[in-house]
């Protein structure tokens, strides 16, 4: 009877050990998976944020450039003929 109890206790410890081994294995697997996903999403957001930032920056730059260009052209035309 002692041998049976020892066998059950050893197998219980065996399955207990591997249960928590695979539990922590998949825990860290999904942890690094979501960490990588978060990092990729953050990089993606960061990239397009600065992409649209510089896009609108140059858009307004050329907008004001042509605005002042036509403004001074009109002013020069008005000053020249009047």
C-alpha positions in Angstrom: 0.0 0.0 0.0 2.9 2.3 0.7 4.2 1.7 -2.8 0.9 2.6 -4.3 0.7 5.8 -2.4 4.2 6.7 -3.3 3.5 6.0 -7.0 0.4 8.2 -6.9 2.3 11.0 -5.1 5.1 10.9 -7.6 2.8 10.9 -10.5 0.8 13.7 -9.0 4.0 15.7 -8.5 4.9 14.9 -12.1 1.7 16.1 -13.6 1.6 19.1 -11.3 5.1 20.1 -12.4 4.4 19.8 -16.1 1.0 21.5 -15.8 2.6 24.6 -14.4 5.5 24.3 -16.8 3.2 24.5 -19.8 1.0 27.0 -18.1 3.9 29.4 -17.7 5.2 28.5 -21.1 2.0 29.6 -22.8 1.7 32.5 -20.5 5.0 33.9 -21.5 4.4 33.0 -25.1 1.2 35.0 -25.2 2.8 37.7 -23.2 5.6 38.2 -25.8 3.1 37.8 -28.6 1.0 40.6 -27.3 4.1 42.6 -26.5 5.3 42.2 -30.0 1.8 43.1 -31.3 1.7 46.2 -29.2 5.2 47.2 -30.3 4.2 46.7 -33.9 1.0 48.7 -33.5 2.8 51.4 -31.7 5.5 51.6 -34.5 2.8 51.6 -37.1 0.9 54.4 -35.4 4.1 56.4 -34.8 5.1 56.0 -38.5 1.8 57.2 -39.9 1.5 60.0 -37.3 4.7 61.5 -38.5 3.8 60.8 -42.1 0.6 62.8 -41.9 2.3 65.4 -39.7 4.9 66.1 -42.4 2.3 65.8 -45.1 0.1 68.5 -43.6 3.2 70.5 -42.7 4.3 70.7 -46.3 0.7 71.1 -47.5 0.3 74.3 -45.4 3.8 75.4 -46.3 3.0 75.4 -50.0 -0.5 76.8 -49.3 1.0 79.9 -47.6 3.7 80.1 -50.1 1.2 80.4 -53.0 -1.0 82.6 -50.9 1.8 85.1 -50.3 2.9 84.7 -53.9 -0.5 85.7 -55.3 -0.9 88.3 -52.6 2.3 90.1 -53.5 1.7 89.6 -57.2 -1.6 91.3 -56.8 -0.1 94.0 -54.7 2.6 94.6 -57.2 0.1 94.7 -60.0 -2.1 97.1 -58.1 0.8 99.3 -57.2 2.2 99.3 -60.7 -1.1 100.2 -62.5 -2.6 102.5 -59.9 
